[in-house]
Amino acid sequence: MSVRELSEALCAAGDAEAARGQFAQALKPYWAAWDLLPEPKVEWEAATWILGAIGDANFLAADFVAGRDNLGSAMHCPGAIGNPFLHLRLGQCQFELGALDRAADELMRAYMGAGPDIFKDQDPKYLRFLQSRAEGVKAPRKWWQFWN
């Protein structure tokens, strides 16, 4: 099994734990996948999605400091800048930590990259916060809305 195949299998195991709400358990295979990456780790595309998964699990477990740190590290990896989901999660962590200027910047990056729908399944406080910081930020449409 190649390093890529093994890291994908480990991340799939972490994803399965996260889907069951077992975020601390999800971190173990994610970090094992991270450990497989050759140095310098941040130059590998896989580093982006591994650190993204770790940061997502941190956020969902309400470990916002670790989420901020791991998602911030992910931003140094290939393809992370401009990834709406990574910006969303980093912005949410920043918001929860009270770093409101940083939160607004990251949440706006998520909004600009994916539109209002990225906030559809999130706590509405994040979109309300962004709307308080920027003009023209719209809410996601409801399934029955056909106009603005």
C-alpha positions in Angstrom: 0.0 0.0 0.0 1.4 3.4 -1.0 1.7 6.3 1.4 -1.2 8.0 -0.4 -3.4 4.9 -0.1 -2.6 4.4 3.5 -3.2 8.1 4.4 -6.5 8.0 2.5 -7.5 4.9 4.4 -6.6 6.5 7.7 -8.5 9.7 6.8 -11.5 7.6 5.9 -11.4 5.9 9.3 -11.2 9.4 10.9 -14.1 10.5 8.8 -16.2 7.5 10.0 -15.4 8.4 13.6 -16.3 12.1 13.0 -19.6 11.1 11.3 -20.5 9.3 14.6 -19.6 12.4 16.6 -16.5 10.8 18.0 -14.2 13.8 17.2 -11.4 12.9 19.7 -11.3 9.4 18.2 -11.3 10.9 14.7 -8.1 12.8 15.5 -6.0 9.6 16.0 -6.2 8.3 12.4 -6.0 11.9 11.0 -2.7 12.5 12.9 -1.5 9.0 11.9 -2.0 10.1 8.3 -0.2 13.4 8.9 2.7 11.5 10.4 3.1 9.5 7.1 3.7 12.6 5.0 7.4 13.1 4.1 9.1 16.3 5.1 8.4 19.1 4.4 4.8 18.1 5.1 3.3 21.4 4.1 4.4 21.0 0.5 2.1 18.0 0.0 -1.4 18.4 -1.3 -2.5 15.8 1.1 -1.4 18.0 4.0 -4.2 20.4 3.1 -7.0 17.9 3.5 -5.5 16.2 6.5 -5.0 19.4 8.4 -8.4 20.5 7.2 -10.0 17.3 8.6 -8.1 17.8 11.9 -9.3 21.4 12.1 -12.8 20.5 11.3 -12.8 17.8 14.1 -11.3 20.4 16.5 -14.1 22.9 15.6 -16.8 20.3 16.0 -15.4 19.2 19.4 -15.4 22.9 20.4 -11.6 23.0 20.7 -11.4 26.3 18.9 -7.7 27.0 19.8 -6.6 23.8 18.2 -9.0 24.4 15.3 -7.5 27.8 14.7 -4.0 26.5 14.9 -4.5 23.5 12.7 -6.6 25.4 10.1 -4.0 28.2 10.2 -1.3 25.7 9.5 -3.4 24.2 6.6 -3.4 27.7 5.0 0.3 27.1 4.3 -0.4 24.0 2.3 -1.2 23.7 -1.5 -4.6 24.8 -2.5 -5.8 26.0 0.9 -6.0 29.7 0.3 -9.3 30.2 -1.4 -10.8 27.0 -0.2 -14.2 28.2 1.1 -14.7 25.4 3.7 -11.3 25.9 5.2 -11.9 29.7 5.4 -15.4 29.0 7.0 -14.0 26.8 9.7 -11.1 29.1 10.4 -13.4 32.0 10.6 -15.7 30.1 13.0 -12.8 29.3 15.3 -11.7 32.9 15.2 -15.2 34.1 16.0 -15.5 31.7 19.0 -12.1 32.9 20.3 -13.2 36.6 20.1 -10.8 37.5 17.2 -13.6 39.2 15.4 -11.6 41.1 12.8 -9.9 37.8 11.7 -13.3 36.0 11.9 -14.9 38.6 9.6 -12.0 38.3 7.1 -12.1 34.5 7.0 -15.9 34.3 6.9 -16.0 36.8 4.0 -13.4 34.7 2.1 -15.8 31.7 2.6 -18.8 33.7 1.5 -17.0 35.1 -1.6 -15.7 31.7 -2.6 -18.9 29.7 -2.2 -21.7 32.2 -1.8 -24.4 32.2 0.9 -25.0 28.5 0.7 -21.9 27.7 2.6 -23.7 29.0 5.7 -26.8 27.0 5.1 -26.1 24.2 7.6 -24.2 26.4 10.0 -25.3 28.1 13.2 -27.0 31.3 11.9 -24.9 33.5 14.3 -21.9 33.3 11.9 -23.9 34.7 8.9 -25.5 37.3 11.1 -22.1 38.4 12.4 -20.8 38.6 8.8 -23.9 40.7 7.8 -23.1 43.1 10.7 -19.6 43.6 9.2 -20.3 43.8 5.5 -23.0 45.2 3.3 -24.8 43.1 0.7 -24.2 39.7 2.5 -27.3 37.6 1.7 -28.7 34.6 3.4 -29.0 31.3 1.6 -32.3 30.8 -0.2 -34.8 28.5 1.2 -35.8 25.6 -1.1 -39.2 27.3 -1.9 -37.8 30.7 -2.8 -37.7 31.6 -6.4 -36.9 35.3 -6.1 -34.1 37.3 -4.5 
